[in-house]
Amino acid sequence: MTKDASNISTNHSSNYKWFVLGILTLVYTFNFIDRQILVILQEPIKADLGLSDTQLGLLTGFSFAVVYVTAGIPIAWLADRSNRRNIVAASLGIFSIMTTLSGMVQNYTQLLLARLGVGLGEAGGSPPSHSMLSDYFPEEKRGTAISIYTTGIYFGIFFGYFAGGWIAETFGWRNAFFIVGIPGIVLAFLLLVLVKEPRRTLASATSQDKASFKDTMAVLAKRPSFWWIALGCSTASFVGYGNGNFFPSLLIRNYGLSVTEVGVVLGIIGGTTGMLGTFLGGYLADRWGKKDKRWYVRIALYGIALSLPMSYITLLGTEPLYVIMAYAPGHILGTLYLGPCIAICHTLVPAGMRASTSAILLFVINMIGLGLGPLFVGALSDAYSTHFGAENLRYAMVTALTIGTSGVFFFWKAQRALLSDIEKTQGVIDPIT
C-alpha cells in the first residue's frame, strides 16, 4: 500500500472523490481529443498525403487498436498491483507527446508510427481509472461515477471536432496536433500533485489483491454474462467507431459542408448528445438497478434497439438539416450503454480484479469496435466506389449499421445470465421486480 493510500479511508470525503472524478474525466477528455482530432482532420490529411479510405481506416482504427488493447492488458495487470495514479499520469504524458509529434510527420508511415505511440500511451488510461473510481465510489453510485467519467469521450469529441476543424482551416492540420497535444503534458504533472491513490476496498491484504491475469480469466470464464456484455458493447462500438470516424467525411463529401462547419455541428451536437446519453445511462442504471441489477444491461439493450431507426435516417437522409435532426436523438440512445456495462462488470469480480476486467472488456470492445469498425467502413467504401460512385461511403456505413443490429441480441442474452453470475460473486441474488 502506498503512503497516499494509507491517508485515505475507505469512506472517502464526498467533495474530494468528486474532485478526483473531475480530474480523471478531464484526463479522459484529453484522451479522446488526441484520439479524435485525427478524425476531423482526415480529409485535409488525405488530400495532403494522398491517402485512400482504407489507409484512413487503418490510421483511425486497426493500427491504433492493436497497440491500444495489447498494451492495455499488462498495464492493467500492473495497475491491480501498484500505484494507479502514477500509471494514468504516465499514460497521459506519453500520448500527449506522441500527439504533438503527429504534427511533424512527412508521410503516411511516419503518421502511422506516431498514432501507434498515441495508442500505446492511451492504453494506460481507462483500466486504472475505472479501478480507482470503483474504490472511491460505493457500488450503488458506481454506474453514475463511471458514466460521468465516460462523458470524457464526448467532451473530447466536442473540443476535438469544434476546435480541430477551425484550427485546421485557419492554421493548417499540423498545428492542430501541436495545440491539442501540449496541454496534456501539463495536466500529467498536475495529476501527480492533486490526485491521491485510493485504498483498495473489499479485498485489501487478501490474495485477491494479487490475482494474476490467469486468475481473472478463470473467474470471467465462469461469468457468461460478461462475454455477452463484451459482445454487445463491441457491436455498438463497431458502429460507433466505424461510422463515427467517417461521419465527418460523409458530411463533407456528400453534403458539401466545410471542415469548420462539420467541426462546429458535430462538436456541439455530437458532444452534447453523447455526454447526455452517457450520463443518463449510468444514472438510470443506478436508479433502476437498486431493485434489479439487470437494468444495467437492459439500459444498453433498449438504447441500442431504439436508436436504430434514427441511425438509418441519419445515413440515408438527403437534406443536411434532417440528417442532423435524426442524428441527435439516435446518438443519445446509442451512447447509453458503456457506463452501466463497465460498472456491472466490476460487480462480477473481486475488487483486486477490476482493472484487469476493464482491460479485458476494453480489449474485446476495441479490437472489434475500434480495430475493425473504421477499417471495415474504409475498405468497403473503396470497394463500393465502382458500384455506388459518390455514394460509396454512405452505403458502406449503412452496411456497418446493419451488422451492428446484432448487439440487441447480445445484450438480451447478457441480461438473462446476469443474476446467476452476480450470485457466484456475491453469494446473493438481487431481488427481481
Residue pairs with C-beta under 8 A, 6 or more apart in sequence:
1 199
1 204
2 83
2 197
4 83
4 85
4 196
4 197
5 196
5 197
5 198
5 199
5 200
6 199
7 196
8 196
8 197
8 198
8 199
9 199
10 199
10 201
12 136
12 198
17 136
17 137
19 194
20 132
20 133
20 136
20 195
20 196
20 198
21 133
21 136
21 137
21 145
21 148
21 149
23 190
23 191
23 194
23 195
24 88
24 129
24 132
24 133
24 149
24 152
24 195
25 148
25 149
25 151
25 152
25 155
26 152
26 187
27 88
27 92
27 125
27 129
27 152
27 187
27 191
28 125
28 126
28 129
28 149
28 150
28 152
28 153
28 155
28 156
29 152
29 155
29 156
29 159
30 92
30 96
30 156
30 180
30 183
30 184
30 187
31 92
31 95
31 122
31 125
31 126
31 152
31 156
32 152
32 153
32 154
32 155
32 156
32 157
32 160
33 156
33 159
33 160
33 180
33 184
34 95
34 96
34 99
34 118
34 122
34 156
34 160
34 180
34 181
34 184
35 64
35 118
35 122
35 156
35 160
36 156
36 157
36 160
36 161
36 164
37 99
37 160
37 164
37 176
37 177
37 180
38 45
38 59
38 60
38 102
38 115
39 60
39 160
39 161
39 244
39 245
39 248
40 160
40 161
40 164
40 165
40 168
40 248
40 259
40 262
40 263
40 266
41 164
41 168
41 173
41 176
41 177
41 259
42 56
42 59
42 60
42 245
42 248
42 249
43 248
43 249
43 252
43 259
44 168
44 173
44 259
45 51
45 111
45 173
46 56
48 173
49 107
49 108
49 111
51 59
51 108
52 378
52 382
53 246
53 249
53 377
53 378
53 379
53 381
53 382
53 393
54 375
54 378
54 379
54 382
55 108
55 378
56 245
56 246
56 249
56 374
56 378
57 245
57 374
57 375
57 376
57 377
57 378
57 379
58 112
58 374
58 375
58 378
59 111
59 112
59 115
60 241
60 245
60 374
61 241
61 242
61 245
61 370
61 371
61 372
61 373
61 374
61 375
61 378
62 371
62 372
62 374
62 375
63 112
63 115
63 116
63 119
64 115
64 116
64 118
64 119
64 370
64 371
65 119
65 366
65 367
65 370
65 371
66 119
66 367
66 371
67 116
67 119
67 120
67 123
68 119
68 120
68 122
68 123
68 366
68 370
69 123
69 362
69 363
69 366
69 367
69 371
70 123
71 119
71 120
71 123
71 124
72 123
72 124
72 126
72 127
72 359
72 362
72 363
72 366
73 213
73 356
73 359
73 360
73 363
75 87
75 91
75 123
75 124
75 127
75 128
75 359
76 127
76 128
76 355
76 356
76 358
76 359
76 360
77 212
77 213
77 355
77 356
77 359
78 87
79 87
79 124
79 127
79 128
79 131
79 355
80 131
80 209
80 211
80 352
80 353
80 354
80 355
80 356
81 209
81 210
83 197
84 128
84 129
84 131
84 132
84 197
84 355
85 128
85 132
85 191
85 192
85 195
85 196
85 197
86 192
86 197
87 124
87 128
88 124
88 125
88 128
88 129
88 132
88 191
89 188
89 189
89 191
89 192
90 124
90 188
91 121
91 122
91 123
91 124
91 125
91 128
92 121
92 125
92 184
92 187
92 188
92 191
93 121
93 184
93 185
93 188
94 117
94 120
94 121
94 124
95 117
95 118
95 119
95 120
95 121
95 122
95 125
95 184
96 121
96 181
96 182
96 183
96 184
96 185
96 187
96 188
97 117
97 121
97 181
97 185
98 114
98 115
98 117
98 118
98 120
98 121
98 181
99 114
99 118
99 177
99 180
99 181
99 184
100 177
100 178
100 181
100 182
100 185
101 114
101 117
101 177
101 181
102 111
102 114
102 115
102 118
102 177
102 181
103 173
103 174
103 175
103 176
103 177
103 178
103 181
104 174
105 111
105 114
126 358
126 362
127 355
127 356
127 358
127 359
127 362
128 355
129 149
130 146
130 149
130 342
130 346
130 354
130 355
130 358
131 354
131 355
131 358
132 197
132 198
133 142
133 145
133 146
133 149
134 142
134 146
134 201
134 346
134 351
134 354
135 198
135 199
135 200
135 201
135 351
136 145
136 198
137 144
137 145
139 347
140 286
140 290
141 286
142 286
142 343
142 346
142 347
143 281
143 282
143 283
143 285
143 286
143 289
143 296
143 339
143 340
143 343
143 344
144 279
144 282
144 283
144 286
144 339
145 282
146 282
146 339
146 342
146 343
147 278
147 279
147 280
147 281
147 282
147 283
147 285
147 338
147 339
147 340
147 343
148 279
148 282
148 339
149 339
150 278
150 282
150 338
150 339
150 342
151 274
151 275
151 278
151 279
153 274
153 278
154 270
154 271
154 272
154 273
154 274
154 275
154 278
154 335
155 271
155 275
157 266
157 267
157 270
157 271
157 274
158 267
158 268
158 270
158 271
158 272
158 275
159 180
159 267
159 271
160 180
160 267
161 248
161 262
161 263
161 264
161 266
161 267
161 270
161 271
162 263
162 264
162 267
162 268
162 271
163 176
163 179
163 180
163 263
163 267
164 176
164 180
164 263
165 258
165 259
165 260
165 261
165 262
165 263
165 264
165 267
166 260
166 263
166 264
167 175
167 176
167 179
168 176
168 259
168 260
168 263
169 258
169 259
169 260
171 179
200 209
200 351
200 352
201 351
202 350
202 351
203 209
203 350
203 351
203 352
206 352
208 350
208 351
208 352
208 353
209 351
209 352
210 352
211 350
211 352
211 353
211 356
213 356
215 353
216 349
216 353
216 356
216 357
216 360
217 360
219 348
219 349
219 350
219 353
220 226
220 227
220 348
220 349
220 357
220 360
222 421
222 424
223 348
223 349
223 421
223 424
223 425
224 417
224 421
225 297
225 348
225 414
225 415
225 417
225 418
225 421
226 345
226 348
226 357
226 361
226 421
228 410
228 411
228 413
228 414
228 417
229 297
229 300
229 341
229 344
229 345
229 361
229 410
229 411
229 414
230 360
230 361
230 364
230 365
231 364
231 407
231 410
232 297
232 300
232 301
232 304
232 337
232 341
232 407
232 410
232 411
232 414
233 300
233 337
233 338
233 341
233 361
233 364
233 365
233 369
233 407
234 364
234 365
234 367
234 368
234 369
234 407
235 368
235 369
235 403
235 404
235 405
235 406
235 407
235 410
236 300
236 304
236 334
236 337
236 338
236 369
236 404
236 407
237 365
237 366
237 368
237 369
237 370
237 373
238 368
238 369
238 372
238 373
238 376
238 400
238 403
238 404
239 311
239 334
239 373
239 400
239 401
239 403
239 404
239 407
240 334
240 335
240 369
240 373
241 369
241 370
241 373
241 374
242 369
242 372
242 373
242 374
242 376
242 377
242 397
242 400
243 315
243 373
243 377
243 397
243 400
243 401
245 373
245 374
245 377
246 374
246 377
246 378
246 381
246 393
246 396
246 397
247 266
247 397
248 259
248 262
248 263
248 266
249 393
250 315
250 393
250 394
250 397
251 257
251 261
251 262
251 265
251 266
251 320
251 323
252 258
252 259
252 262
253 390
253 393
254 390
254 391
254 393
254 394
255 320
255 323
257 265
257 320
265 324
269 324
269 327
269 328
269 331
270 327
270 331
273 327
273 328
273 329
273 331
273 332
273 335
274 331
274 332
274 335
276 332
277 303
277 331
277 332
277 333
277 334
277 335
277 336
278 335
278 336
278 338
278 339
279 339
280 332
280 336
281 299
281 300
281 303
281 335
281 336
281 337
281 338
281 339
281 340
282 339
282 340
282 343
284 295
284 299
284 336
284 340
285 295
285 296
285 299
285 339
285 340
285 343
285 344
286 343
288 295
288 299
289 295
289 296
289 340
289 344
291 430
291 431
291 433
292 430
292 431
292 432
292 433
293 344
293 347
293 418
293 419
293 422
293 430
294 415
294 418
294 419
295 340
296 340
296 341
296 343
296 344
296 418
297 340
297 341
297 344
297 411
297 414
297 415
297 418
298 411
298 415
299 336
299 337
299 340
300 336
300 337
300 340
300 341
300 411
301 408
301 411
301 412
301 415
302 336
303 333
303 334
303 335
303 336
303 337
304 333
304 334
304 336
304 337
304 404
304 407
304 408
304 411
305 408
306 333
307 329
307 330
307 331
307 333
307 334
308 401
308 405
309 330
310 326
310 327
310 329
310 330
310 333
311 326
311 330
311 334
311 401
312 398
312 401
313 322
313 323
313 326
313 330
314 323
314 326
314 327
314 330
315 394
315 397
315 398
315 401
316 394
316 398
317 323
317 326
337 411
341 361
342 358
342 361
344 418
345 357
345 358
345 361
346 354
346 357
346 358
347 422
347 425
347 426
348 357
348 421
348 422
348 425
349 357
349 425
350 425
373 400
376 396
376 400
377 393
377 396
377 397
377 400
378 396
380 396
380 399
380 400
381 392
381 393
381 396
382 392
384 391
384 392
384 393
384 395
384 396
385 392
388 394
388 395
419 429
419 430
419 432
420 429
422 428
422 429
422 430
423 429
